[in-house]
Amino acid sequence: MPERSDPSYYDILGIAPGATPKQVKDAYRRAARKAHPDLGGSEELFHSVAVAYETLSDPARREQYDKRGRFGGRRDEASGSRTFGAGTRPASNSGSGARDDGVFSRPPVYLPPFSPDQPPVLPLVLAGRQSHGAARQPGLIARLGAEARSRLDGELRTAALVEAAVLEGYPAARLVNGLVFPNRARTAAGHIVLAGYRLAVIDSFTASPGNFSWDGRSLRHQGRPVPLRMPATVREVQELFPECNVTGWVLIHGARDNPFDPVIDTPPGFDRSAPALVQVVNAGTAARTLKTFLAAGPQPNTVQLPVLGRLLAAAGS
């Protein structure tokens, strides 16, 4: 019986060798949704999909791959036997992931793998940094408005909070500030934290005194509705990054000397720990829930270099 050969990158994405760049991208999105460990797939399959896409989406790398004449990936790239950068293999985590603090201190593992013969898809001088970009600066006229000042102050405070409460002691977490994606909606995000296969999208502002209420759908301040862009932003970012599990945070800052101000009331029986598209939190609650979300995903100490590269491009880094 003939030995079974490994599937080619084209086989993994389900396309023909002559597929156009758009067909490659569309096939990757479909394959990533099916393969994602958080959505019923597996780490092995998702890794293969990511490596296949990184090769076939880059004209130079695709040409080199095709010239090898076998349309078959190296076994350590496209199959179960994998080679990782820095000589480290990721821990085997289930979809629920490790939730203890020990997960945060583990060294990062970079994917796709790289070696002297196969350089990383993102320069390591960028990949190794934990914080990138800066808060979005409003225009001169906008700066005069209270809303713009509130948002800028909130974003500066959020960046400082994430760096101190999340990045410190979590080597694999990456914070990118001030993002604007060049998609049809010109999706903007104050901050995105990447860890493993999860993205935390954060919007923030500084609030005037007074309690807030949040029922999982609508936010009110002193009884008045507060419009939220975050649900739409999360959906748009999820569409841009189908390989990731995306959740949004609206972080409301109050008194600087009290991380649990403002108070955010919820209805009786409201479960803050339940999965949600968007969470509305103060600084004290954000520090805890962000780390819980990121650590609960599969391979929380993995740095997905293609995802990080696209985030940096949106931040102008």
Secondary structure, 3 states (H helix, E strand, C coil): CCCCCCCCHHHHHCCCCCCCHHHHHHHHHHHHHHHCHHHCCCHHHHHHHHHHHHHHCCHHHHHHHHHCCCCCCCHHHHCCCCCCHHHCCCCCCCCCCCCCHHHHHCCCEEECCCECCECCCCCHHHHCCCEEECCCCCCHHHHCCHHHHHHHHHHHHHHHHHHHHHHCCCCCCEEEEEEECCCCCCCEEEEEEEECCEEEEEEEEECCCCCEEECCCCEEECCEEECCCHHHHHHHHHHHCCCCEEEEEEEEECCCCCCCCCCEECCCCCCCCCCCCEEEEEHHHHHHHHHHHHHCCCCCCEEEHHHHHHHHHHCCC
